[in-house]
Structures are given as structure tokens and as C-alpha cells.
Amino acid sequence: MKILSKIITLLIIVFFVNDQTLYANDKIKIGLLIPLTGKQNEIGKSILKSTRLALNKIDNSIIEIIPKDTENNPKKTFSAAKELEEEGVKIVIGPVFNKNLIYLSELKKMVFLSLTNKNINNPKNVISAGINADSQLKTIIKFQKLNSINKTVFLIPDLDFKYEVEDAIKKSKIKLKHTYIYKIEPTELTKQIEKITYYKERQKNLKYEIERLEDSNDANKEKRIEVLKKKDTLGGINFDSVIVSDFDESLKSVFTSLLYTDVTPRRIYYITLNQWFDKSFLKETNLQPIYFPSINKENYDDFIKKYKTVYNEYPNQLSFLSYDLVGLVYYIIFKNDFSINEKIFYKKNKFKGKVGVFEINKNRINHILNMYKIENEKFTKIF
């Protein structure tokens, strides 16, 4: 009996050791499709570094990131994805750019968390994880309600992403007075803004009112005329806010054109989309206040600080997003009892990351964003 007992004990120990060894070798492999060579290689390298920061934060050796170079080329992206499939990878972070998604529908057993913010016409196995227009409009709708904004004009540049914005407008059912597509060429833009704001008519109103007073017997006409001559236009405008879905210098041009037509940010709300806290707007005091939905700035600044401490350089914006996606994948796999399949992002879930709260449902990701204001040369959180 003693010998039998020792044999059973030994078998239990061997089984336990083997089981632990199998578990230790059973890695969760996450693919990473990024441009590591070519013109966009700096973006790819920054994303790779941020995923390493995320792995260190999670501190679980069960997770393995397998990076592959896409060269920012659709065919190379597909080839790299096939390699990942052969290595047993089922979930991939990337690719970065929307153009590289076109062949990925062939890999039906894999799920791709692309960093693009475009949702239209993506393959069914691709989930857009970028800060999409849908998420931003939901935040703007909340801002509208808080401030009793009822007459909003939406201005969209005549560029490729206009279809994405128009689709988000339709889905969100945001309350709008008018939607306009504008040309980005400066002369054409100014003409369109003049028309939208009834600038010429309001100029005429001013001229006619001055002439009327000059021909009148009004006792205070001199003072009233003096006041009117300091104005550029006369008369109200038929909207209380404007949303401009543009960025950088082009956005500044639109707001400047509004100023030119005497539609200032003191008369209406100037609202735009996520600007990633572009500091160049801080100096544009004549355009302030400007309101926009965005990620959590405090977390964003904290990430930049940590990244710079480790790598002695500044990250790009997409690397901040990819940092959270590593944690999101780990969280979803954990919630799914470490079982990975193409339906893993189909169940309704919420994940709180550095970017903010990710809402996952039916292979879609939306972000619960904050609202910020640019005024007095600083960014201020509204909610």
C-alpha cells in the first residue's frame, strides 16, 4: 500500500507539473499589423513601443504581441495577416490605415481591430477602433442639450471623409437646422460662408438703416448713426451654433471666414470634432471659445509623460489608442474565459481605458468621450 501510495503521489505531481507547463506555453497571441518600413514607419514604430508599455502595465507573461510589417500596402498587409493566421493568431490590432483593409475579409476566422476611425464599407471581420464620428456626435448631442442649442448648422468639407460624417449624422439623429458641403479652396469657401450667413443681406441692412436715419428727424440720429458705422452688419442670423468637421489650417480658415462675415464665437457656439488638443489653436484667441469632443486629456498627458520617460521621444496620437487596445483585448479574452473566436467582440461590454470608456456591441466600438473648450489660451473640460 505504501508503494502504491507513493506511485499515485508521483503521478499527481507529474500531471500537475505537465499541466502547469502546458498552461505556461499556451500563450495568448495578439497580432500587430503596422508599417515598420516606408513613409509611415515612424507611426508604426511608435505604436509598437506603446503596445510594449501596455504589456508591462498588464504584467502577465501569458500575452504575446507578434508584430508584422504592412509597409502601408494592402497586399503586404494581407500577406502579413496570413502569416499571423498560420502562427495561430486570431485577434489582430491593426492595420492602421483604412486602405489596407480591402483583402482582410478573406480571413474570416480572424478579427482585426483597425486604428482607423472609418466605419463605412469595412469588411465584417474588421472593427474600427478609432475615435469615429458616431462617438463624437453623441458627445456633441449631449452638449447641445446641456446648453439648449436648437439651431445648429453643420459644415462638412468636400473631401473623402464627408461620407463618413454624413452617415454618422444620419445614425445619430442629431438636431440640425442645415447641413452644407463646402469647398476648401479659400475663395470658394469665403463665398459659401457669405451665402450661409446672409452676409451681403446684413451688409445691405446696415447701409439702408444708416441712410434711413440720415433722412429722418430722429433727435438722436447722430449718435445712432455713429454706433451703426462701427458695425459690419445689421440683423440677426438664423442659427445659434456651427459644427465644422475639419482640422488644422483648413478648420481655422472656416472659423476665420465666419469672423469675416460678422458671425463671431460670442454670437454662436463654434463646435468642431476631436482635435487631439492641437496647441496651435490656443493662440487663436479671436476664434475662441471653441468646443470639441475628445479623449480624456489628463490621461493623454499622463501617457505622453510615461512614453517620453521610457523612450525619450514623443508618441503619436494613434499609439495612445493602441496602448488601450492591448488592455481591451486582454479584458475581452478574460471575460470570454480565454476562449477566442470571431464572435468575441459581438457581446455587449464596456471597458475603461486611458482613452476613455469603450462600448463594444455587435462588432462595433464606440467611445464615450469628454467635451472640451478652448478659451483664454487653455483647454478646459466641460464634462
ABEGO torsion letter per residue (X at the ends): XAAAAAAAAAAAAAAAAAAAAAAAABBBBBBBBBBABEAAAAAAAAAAAAAAAAAAAAGBAABBBBBBBAGGBAAAAAAAAAAAAAAGBABBBOBABAAAAAAAAABAABBBBBABABABGBBAABBBABBBAAAAAAAAAAAAAAAGBABBBBBBBBBAAAAAAAAAAAAAGBBBABBBBBBABAAAAAAAAAAAAGAAAAAAAAAAAAAAAAABABAAAAAAAAAAAABABBEBBABABBBBBBBEAAAAAAAAAAAAAGBBAAABBBBBBBAGGBAAAAABAAAOBBBBBBBBAAAAAAAAAAAAAAAGBBBBAAAAAAAAAAAAAAAAAAAAGGBBBAAAAABBBBBBBAAEBBBBBGGBBBBBBBBBBBBGGBBBBAX
